[in-house]
Amino acid sequence: MIEKNIGFIKQIIEEGIPVHKFLGLKLLELEKGFVKVKVPFRDEIVGDMRTNRWHGGIIATIMDSVGGIAGSTHFTSLEDKLVTIDLRIDYLKGAEASEIIVEGKIVRLGNRILVTKMKAFQNDELIAEGKGVYNFIRINKSTEK
């Protein structure tokens, strides 16, 4: 289903979600349970003006979004919903003034709870990793196969 609708999904992810559009988020890869995005650096996301580095909260926002996008690959209806329950980010290195790549992968999908792992990279170096826990609300109660 993802392959058939990739253009529509890409449009929603990049243009339909205001924070993604503001950040310039671009979808690089999308498959069932996995997503990879690219986000360019811009002056509005600086967290430390002395060193011109990314704000950690912006990185966390992107990682939360990526976890949600990975989960949305299991939607069975446009009415299905994901709500963040918990988000943990470990910052491993300060992100410099260049683009970041963030990927997310589902590690558990239950009846109502979804768990994802996310990683953020800059110049192929891991700068942050995280875990997201989401309430997965299916409107269509039929079991996904």
N, C-alpha and C positions, 0 to 999 in steps of 0.2 A: 504494500500500500504506500509506503514512504516513497519508493522510486517513482510511482505514478504521479504523486502529488508534490514532488520536490520543489517545483517552481512556486506553487501556492504556499507551501510551508516556509520556504526561503523568504518570500514576500512578507508573510506575517511576522516572522522572526526579526527581519531586518528593518521593515518599515512600519509594521502594525503595532509594535510595542514601543511606546514613546521613549523610554529610557534607552532601549537598544538603538533607536534612531539617533538620539542625542549623542550616544557614545560612538556611533559609527560602527557598531558590531556587524561583522560579516561572517556568514556561515561558510565554513570550509568543507566540513564533512558531516553527514548525518546518516545514521543507520539505526536499526532497532536497538535501543539501549545505549547508544553512543553518539556524542556530538563533539565537534571541534570548531572553535570560532577564533577570529582574529579581531583585535580591537586596537585602533591606532592611538598613539599618544596625542594629547592636545592640552593646551594651556589650562583649560578649565578643570582638569582632573589632578592638578598638582597638589600634593599634600605637604611638601616641605619646600618652600620657595628658595631656601638657601642652597639646596642640592638639586632642585628641579626633578623630583621623583614623584612617582604615582602616589596618590592617596590610598592607603590600605583599605579604606571603606569602599572605594570604587572597585578595587580588585575583588573584594568580598561580594559586592553587588553582581559583578560579572560572573563569579563562580556560582553564586546562588541561581542566577539566570540559566547558566549552563546545566546545572543539576536539574532544573525544571524542564529545560528543553529535552534533555535525555529522557526524563519521565514522560514527557508528552508524546514520545514515539510509541507509547502504549495506549494512547487515547483511542477509544472506540467511537467517540462522539465529539462534536464540537462543543458540547455542553460539559464534558468532563473537566475536572478542575484539579489543580495542584496547589497546596498551601504549605509554605515552609513551617515546619515545627521547630527545627533546630539546625543551626549552621555553625560549623567549627572550621576556622581557617588558621593554619600555621604558616606564618611568613618566614621564609628561609633566607631571603636576600632582598634588599631594597630594589624596586623596579625603576630603572633609569628611564630617561625621556625617549623611549622608542616603543613600538608596538609590542603587545603581548599576545600569546596564543594560549587559549584555555580549552581544556578538554574535560569532558565529564562522561562517566560510565556508571550504569546501574549495577549495584552489587546485590540488591535484594528488592524484589517487588512482591509484596504480599497483597492481601485483599484490600487493605486500607492504608498501609504504610509502604513508602518507597525510600530506599537508601541509595545515595550516590556517592562516588568518590570523584573529586575534581583535582586537576593539576594545572598550574599556570606556569608558562615558560616565557623566557625572554632570551633571544639568541641561542636557542636550544638548551638553555640552562634552567633547571627547576627553581622557581622563585617563591612558589607557595603551593601548598596542597591543602585539601579540605574534605570535609564530609558533610553532606546535606541529608536531612531527614524531612520527608514531606508527607502530608496527609493527601492520599490519592483518592479522589472522589469520582467514582464512575456513575454516570447517570444511567447508562444501560447496564443493568445488573448481570447480564449474561457473562459467563466465564470466557475469557479470551483464550484462544488456542494458539 
